[in-house]
Amino acid sequence: MNYVLSSFCKYIPCFLSICFSIFQLHAQSTTKLNATIENLKKDNALKHASWSICVMNTKKDSAIAEYNSNISLVPASTLKIVTTGAALSILGSDFKFETKIQYDGALDTVTGLLKGNLYILGGGDPTLESEYFKNKKDSLTTTEKWAAILKSKGIKKIEGAVIGDAGIFEDNMVPSQWIWGDLGNYFGAGACGLTYHDNKYTLYFKSGAAGAKTSINKILPDVTGLQLINNVSSGGNDDNAFIYGSPYSNYRFVQGTIPANKNNYEVEGSIPDPALFCAQALERSLKSIGITVSEKATTIRALKETNEFSEATTRTLYTNYSPTLDKIVYWTNLKSINLYAEHLLKYISYKKTNLGCESQGTEIVSNFWKNKGVDVSGFFMNDGCGLARANVITTKTETQILRLMVKDKNFNAFYNSLPLAGKSGSLGGLCEGTCAENNLRAKSGYITRARGYAGYVKNKKGELLCFSVLVNNYDCTPTEMKLKLEKLLIAIAETE
């Protein structure tokens, strides 16, 4: 017994030496990263801030570097990784939305007379006539194509109305936690069961000398009944004009400033009633090719409000399919499209409950990740895109989600949707000339006093790391904060 013990003991120094060497190598591999974290702790710009970082090797369920990884912070658009990751996993990369053109009543294929209504049955597709999927060589709009298809089926006259049906989603298009200042602007466009043209229009301003009142040259596309009060003046170097208005209301007022001496300066707003806008667009397209429509375009929602709605048996004339989900997620994350993210969230709710509802969607997505083993304590989800300041999440939660996505069969679609440092999206001018360039992929997030990044990078050994860094309530400018976080991202990439 003593012989065995003495033989074992002589190997203890060697064993301890190996352990110490491994510890040293790990410490050396994260030295610069830890030093950068320590510098940020001392940065005066973060004196009043709350901030956090968590970095993991995707093959190991433990952090290689972290600070405040369990505190809840406003994630801004980094929240889109939570929504798009869940959508890909639940729906699959090849999923397509469906929009159906239907009719009720009687269709006489000999005379071409439809005694009844034409319906656009929305399927929650955010891509109908979207700028991100528009072929610039194609001169026809989506509704013009639909009109041509209907004409080819022999329809010449409609004794009824074109009716938009957005009932797949709840009528309340915007989350309750979005602020008033966002709702009238393009980034505050709500998710409608029948979305069209990204649910936005463009105001083209003409500005004069600094301090002078501006004028509006035109509005494209034309939104029937839109009432605009223009209080925008010339001044400054940036677009500081904001449109105020609520869903389903045509009254909009614009205030703020745009740069002086500009012609056709663009400011984008949210369309009040996307389903009605789509129905009106189809009505115009039908009339433009000689198909008469006897009644004005309307929606199921509007008919219900005036007690004019009655259930009808409908038949499908045509089904429009969206691009595949992997392509939709690509644009969602690359361009940080709030509208797309909200559509994905509500469709997940529809798939599970038969109604696209914001509150149900956030609950389903949160539980989805929880059931996957993610620690969701400290995670409170109030929308799918990150615009709501009531959203909070920990960097630990975001990093665990990123790590889990590596094992998902849809990982490639998810990974390739994230902007690439120095090359694309919001990371296009970031980390240039460093080992993070053309390597680090991340979803950025920014709203007032909240900035962050969440994504992946290969370290010097070629190992894939996942990370999340979030900062709230910093004292410096957003650009200065971006540069501080850039150093942190580079340090993550330089670990060995």
N, C-alpha and C positions, 0 to 999 in steps of 0.2 A: 504493500500500500504506500509506504513511504517512498519507494522507488518510483512508482507511477506519479506520485505527487511532485517529486523533485524533477522528474522528466518533463512534466507539464509546465512547472514553474520557470524552467529555463527558456521556454518559448514566449513567456509573457512580455518581456521587453520588446521582442520583435513584433508581437501582435500590437502592442501599444504604439510602437513606432509607425506601423502601417496605418493605424487609425488616425494618428496625429498627422501623417502625410496627407491622408484623404481630406481631413479637416482643413489643412493648410491650402490644398488645391481648391477646395470649395470657397474658402475665404478669399483666395486670390482672384477667383473667377468673378466674384461679385464686389471686389474692392471698389471699382470705379462707380458702380451702381449705388452701393451703400454710401459712398462719399457724396454723390449727387443728391441722394435723399437727405443726407445730413445738411448739405448746403441749403436745400429748400426749407428745411426746418428752421433755419436761421434767417431766411429771407424776409426782409421787412414788408415786402408786398404780401406776405402770407400771415402777417401778424394777427389779423382779425379773421383769417380764413379757416375753413375746415377742409382738409384734404386727405387723400388716401391713395395707396398703391398696393397692388398685389401682383406678383409675377410667379408663374408656375411653369415647370417643364410639363408638356402635355402628356408625358408618359408616367408622371409621378403625381400622386395626390397630396402634395405638400408644397408650400411656398418656398421659393429660393430667395425671395426678398419680399418684404411687406412692411407697411406702416399704416396704422389705423384701418386695417382691412375689414374690420367689423362695424365701422360706423356708417350710418345711413346718409347718403348724399344725393343731391339732385343730379341725375345722369345726363340731362338734355338728350341729344339724339343718339348717344351711345346706347340708349334703351332699344333702339331698332334691332340690335343684335338679338335681344330677347325675343322680339316679335318675329323677325324673319327666320331665326333659327327654329322656332316652334312651328312656324308655317311650313317650312320645308320638311320637317320631320313628320308633321301630322298629315299634310296634304300630298307631299311628294313633289319632286322636281318637275315631273311631267304634267302636273295638274293644269287644267285650263278652265277658265270661267266661261259660262254660256249666257248669251243674251238672245232671247227669242222674239221674233216678229209673229204675232198671232192675230186672229180675227174672231169676232163673234157674229151672230146673225147668219145670213145666207150669201154665198158667193156664186154668181152666175158666170161660169167660165166662158160662155158663148158671147154674152153681151159685155162682159168685163165689169159688171156692176156688183159692188159689195154693199149689200143692205145691212150695215152694221158698223162696228168700230174696229179700228186697227190698234193693236196694243204693242208696246215695246216692253216686254217682260224683262226687267233688269235682273241680272244674276250676280251683281256685286263686282262686276269687272271694272277696274280702275283705268283700263287702257283704251277705252273707246275714244277715238280721235285724239289720243294723247300725243303730245309733241315728242315724247321719247320713243314712240313706235311709228311715227309718221314717216312714210317714204316720201322724201322731198321731190322725187320725180313723179309722184302720183298726184295729179291735179284734182282728183275727186275726193270729197269728204266721205266719211263713213255713212252718213245718212243719204248722200247721193248714190252711193253704191247700193244701199238697201232699196232705194226708190227704183233703181234700174232693175234689180232682181224682182221686185213686185210687178213692174211693168212686163217683164219677161214671162211672168206667170199669168198674164192676160188682164190684170186689173187696170181699169180705165177710169172708174168713178167710185168714190166712197161716200155713201150716204150715212155719214156718222163722223166721228172725230178720231184723231190720233191721240191715244191715251198712254201716258208714261206710267209704268208700274214699278215703283221702287220698294215694294213691300217686303222684299227679302231682308231688308235692314229696318231698324226702328226709324221712325220719322225724325227723331232728334238726331241731327247729323253731327253735332259737335259735342265733345266730352264736357261735362259740367265744370271741370277744373281749368278749362281754357279761359284766358282773360279777354275782356272786351276789346282791348287794343289789337288783338290778333285776328278776330273773327272775319273782318271785312277784307283782309289781305289774302293773297294767294296761298301763303303758307298756313293760313287758318281755314282753308276750304275743308268742309266736313265731308265725311264718307257717306255717300248716298247709294242706295241700292241700284240706281241708274245714273251713274256718273258719266259725264260727257265733256270732252275738251279740257280735261284736267280740272273741271269745275272752276275755270278762271277766265277772266277777260283782261284786256290790256288797255289802259288809258295812255294816250299819246299827248304829252304836254308840250307847250311852247312857253319858254321862260325868257325874260328880258334881263334888265340890269338888276343888280343885287337890291333886294327889298321890294321889287315890283311884283305885282300880282301876275300869276300865270293864267294861261288859257288852255283849254283842251281841244286839240285838233280833231281827234276822232276816237272812237271806241271800237275795238275789234276783239272778238266777234260782237255783233250787235246783240244786246240783251234787251228784249222787248219790255218796255215799261220802266226801265232803270231810271231813277231820278238822282242826279248827282249835284251836290253842292260843293263847289270848288273854293277852298280857302288856302290853297297852296301858294306860297310866295317863292321868289328866287333868292338863293343864298346858300352858302356852304359848298362843299365839294362832293358830297355824297347824297344818296337817295334817303332823305329823311321825311318822306311823305307817307302818311298812313291813311288807309281807307277804313272808315267805321261803318258798321252795319251788321244786322243780324240775319240768320237764315230765314228764308221765305219772305223777307221784306225788301222791296225794291228801293227803299230810301237809303242813300249812301252819301256821306260827306267825307271830304278829303282835306286833311290839313297837314301842315309841316312845310318843309322846304325841299327844293331840288336845285341842282347847280344852275347858275345864271347863264343866259344866252344859249340855250339849247332848243333844238327843234325836234319834235317827235321823241321826246324823252319818255321812256316807258316806265309805268308803274302798274303793277298787276293786282287785281282784286278777285275776290271769290264770288262766284255766281250764286245768287240768292236761292234759286230753285233748279238744281241740275236736271231733275226728271222732266220738269216742264220745258226747260231749255232744249233738251234732247227731242221731246215730242214736237216742239215748234220747228226745230231744225228739219225733222223728217217731213213735216207738213209742207214746209217751203220747198224741200227737195222734190216731193211728189208733184207739187204744182208747177215746178220749173220744167218738168218733162211732160206736162199735159194731163196729169191725173188730178181730177178735181176732188176736193174734200169739202163737204157741206158745212161742217161745224168746226169751231175753233179747238185747237189742241188743248188738252188738259191733263190732269193726273188723277190717279186713284185717290191719293190723299186729298186733293181739292174736292173731288166728288163726294167723298165721305164727309168733309167739313160742311157741305151744303145739303147733305142728306139726299144726294142725287145718285149715289152709287147703288148698283144692284148686281148681285152675282150673275155671271154669264158663263155659258159653256164656250170655251175657246179652242181653236185649232191652230197648230203651228204651221206657218208658211216657210219660215227660214230660221236657222240657228247660226248665230255668229259666235265663233270661238276666239278666245283671247290667245296671246302668245303663252308659252309654257311658263310655269311659276318660276323656274330658275332665271329666266330673262327678266321677269317682273322684280324679283328679289335683287337682281344685279343693279337695276336702276334705282330701286328703293335705297340701297345702301350707298351706291356710288354718288348719287345726287341728293341723298338724304331727303327723299320725297315723303313728307308727312302724310299726304293723301293716300299714297300706296300702302304705307304701314297701317293706317287706320282701316283700310279695306281688308287687309290680311287679318287683322285682329277681329273685325266684325264677321268675316266669313268663317273663321274658326268657330265663333259663337254660333253662327247659322248651322254649321255642320253638326254641332253637338246638340243644339237646342231648337233648331228650325226657325230661329230668328237672329239676325245679326244685331247684337246688343253690346254696347261698349262695356258695361259693368260685368256682364256674363263673360265677355271675351277676356277681360283682364283676369278674372277669377280662374278661367279655364287655363290660360297660359301660365299663370303663377303655379297652379296645381300640377300642370304638366311637368314643369321643371322640378318641383318638389318631389313628385313621384319618381323622377329620374335620379334622385339622390342629392340634388342641389340644396344647400342651406339657404332657405329663403327668409330666414328671420331677418328683420330689418328691411325687407323688400315690400314696398307698397306701390302697386302699379295702378295708374289712373288713366292712361291712354296707351296707344301702341307705338307712338312715334317719339315721345319725349318732350312735347311742347308744354305739357302741364307741369308747372313747378311743384305740384303736389306729389309727383313721382319721386321716390327715393329708393336707392339700392346701395348695396355695399360692393366694393371692388372684389371682395371674395366671391360674392354671388356671381358677378359678371365673369370672373375668371373661371369659375367652375363650369359655367354654361359654355364658355369657349372651349374648355378642355373636353367636355362631353360631346360637343359637336364634331370633334376630330374623329370620334368613333361612329358617327352617323353616316349612313350610306349616301346622304346628300351633302356631305362635307365639302366636296369640290365646288359645288354651286355656291355654297355659303362663303367659303374662303375666297373664291374668285370675285365675289360681289364687293368685297371690302376694298376701299381705295388703297393704292400702292404708293408708298413714300417716294417722293420725287418724280412721280409719273402721272397720277390720276386723282380726280376728285378733290376733296378738301386737303389731301396730303400731297397734292401736286408740287408745291414749292417747299416741302418739308424734308429735312435730313439730306439735302443734296451734298454729294461729295463724301458721304460717310458710308459705313458698312450697313446702315439701315436703308439707304437708297436702293430701290428696286428689290427690296427684301421684306421690309416691314409692311404689313397690311393691317389697317385698323379703321373702325368706325369712329369718326370724330363726333363731338357734341358741343354745341354752344348755344346758350341763351344768356340773357343778362346776368352777369356775375357767376356764371357756371360754365366750366369748360372741362373737357375730358377726352380720353382716347381709350379704346378697348379693341384688342386684336391679337395678332400673331407676329412673331419674328423668329428667324433662325439665328442662333448664337454662333460663335466662331467655330464650334464643333459640328455645326450643321444640325443641332437639335432644335426642334420646334418648341418655342416658348409661347405661352399665352399670358396676356397681361391686361390690367385695367388700371387707369389712373384718373381720378376725379378731383376737381378743385372747385370749391364754392366760396363766394364772398371774398375774393381777393381785392387788394387795394389798387393794383396797377391797371393799365389798359388791357383790353382783350388781346391785342397784338403782343404786348410784352409778356403776358401770361403764356401765350402760345409759344414764344421763344424759350421760355423757361422749361416748359414741358417737352419741347423739342430736345433739349439736352438730356432729359430723363429718358426719352425714347431711344436716343443714340446709345446711352449707357446700357440700356437693356440689351440692345443688339450686340454690344461689345463684350458681354459676358462670355466666359469660356466653359 
